[in-house]
Amino acid sequence: MTKAVVLLSGGLDSATVLAMARASGYLPYALIIDYGQRHRAELRAAERVADTLGVAERKVVRIDLAAIGGSALTDTGIPVPEQPSEGIPVTYVPARNTVFLAVALGWAEVLDARDIFIGVNAVDYSGYPDCRPDFVFAFERLANLATKVGVAGEGFHIHAPLVRLSKAEIIERGSALGVDYALTVSCYQADEEGRACRVCDACRLRAQGFAEAGWPDPTRYRGAVREPSPPDPT
Amino acid sequence: MTKAVVLLSGGLDSATVLAMARASGYLPYALIIDYGQRHRAELRAAERVADTLGVAERKVVRIDLAAIGGSALTDTGIPVPEQPSEGIPVTYVPARNTVFLAVALGWAEVLDARDIFIGVNAVDYSGYPDCRPDFVFAFERLANLATKVGVAGEGFHIHAPLVRLSKAEIIERGSALGVDYALTVSCYQADEEGRACRVCDACRLRAQGFAEAGWPDPTRYRGAVREPSPPDPT
């Protein structure tokens, strides 16, 4: 089997990617990044997903992105928005996917793997710049200049199989491959037990995906059902 | 003054880059990466260099590259070579400069800076792939796809002012700018006090640079002067 490093966040998208990599015959090495994210339940979800779907190895690497701050996901002083907003939201973590892919590239080189999977998505997503196909292509080009393997003329391939799928399509693909989405946590402010807030961007996109796919949503929400407040009329 | 993130390792090259960035009128923000390197004295040297040359801020970010291993610099089970070797040496840290630039990019975005300085060098160096001009250009291109700033059409610039200089030329430039190289530590197996081994690649390139520049070498070596053993005749 061909080894592949799979970036695994604990969310819905990367769980689907892991299932797709397995179904394509890759032997997955799950890379889980503890970057100081406020939603710690995501890390435990990633470990559960890896163990349930099956991987050759799972590795948690700590990277202190909270030290540079600048995001609601790493700086608890910045609240997670509970309303849709225009433009790139404050949950954007500067250069996060660049950092993640860089570490994945390093591990791939150590493992002598040539394939890296990442669950970025440019359709139903939050508008983060490092989720677009051009970003993925540019990273692949960089990878082949940055490494011993590249120098040797052998190529790395960055797989982003979700990049042009809607959230509903992602859920359909994953469900067909047997992914149990009850294991995953998408919420940016999930509590210790992984229960979701229902109102952040990640919760909204996830719920909309299940609704559009016509699948029952297995997400565990905390507290009473709370309707999002109406948007500010300004 | 224009803000710039300067990657600072504690070695000779990045100290020179910091001095060059200052001399060019940038306000430097020194980024020091604790990646689990075995030569911990390098980190203290980086802090000394930042404090002596003067920076707007210095930040140490921890990234656990030792978790992925694969290098003599992060895995103490792999000895640092004490003889010159062919090809890319075991001191190569997979994807290190990609990871470092990614974190620098994140911090630059948080600081609203557009300029990043890195002391890579493709002349008197150890043959690492991520020290070449093409790598730097590819990262710059990636940076402008990966970030909010890039989306807004404003460009990041990755400065690698040493990339085509010899070690002797680097020392001449830095000395002219008042860099005190006694503050710096290049050795891959420096002891706790920053004293160098004299025989690793980094020590050899450094000593050769001072000799060629005709400058007194301020490096503190440990123990008695030890001649490198003759190369294995096989």
Interface residues (C-beta under 8 A of the other chain):
Chain A: K59 V60 V61 R62 I63 D64 L65 A67 I68 G69 G70 I88 Y92 V93 P94 A95 R96 N97 T98 V99 L101 A102 V103 L105 G106 W107 E109 V110 P129 D130 R132 D134 F135 A138 F139 R141 L142 A143 L145 A146 T147 K148 G150 V151
Chain B: K59 V60 V61 R62 I63 D64 L65 A67 I68 G69 G70 I88 Y92 V93 P94 A95 R96 N97 T98 V99 L101 A102 V103 L105 G106 W107 E109 V110 P129 D130 R132 D134 F135 A138 F139 R141 L142 A143 L145 A146 T147 K148 G150 V151
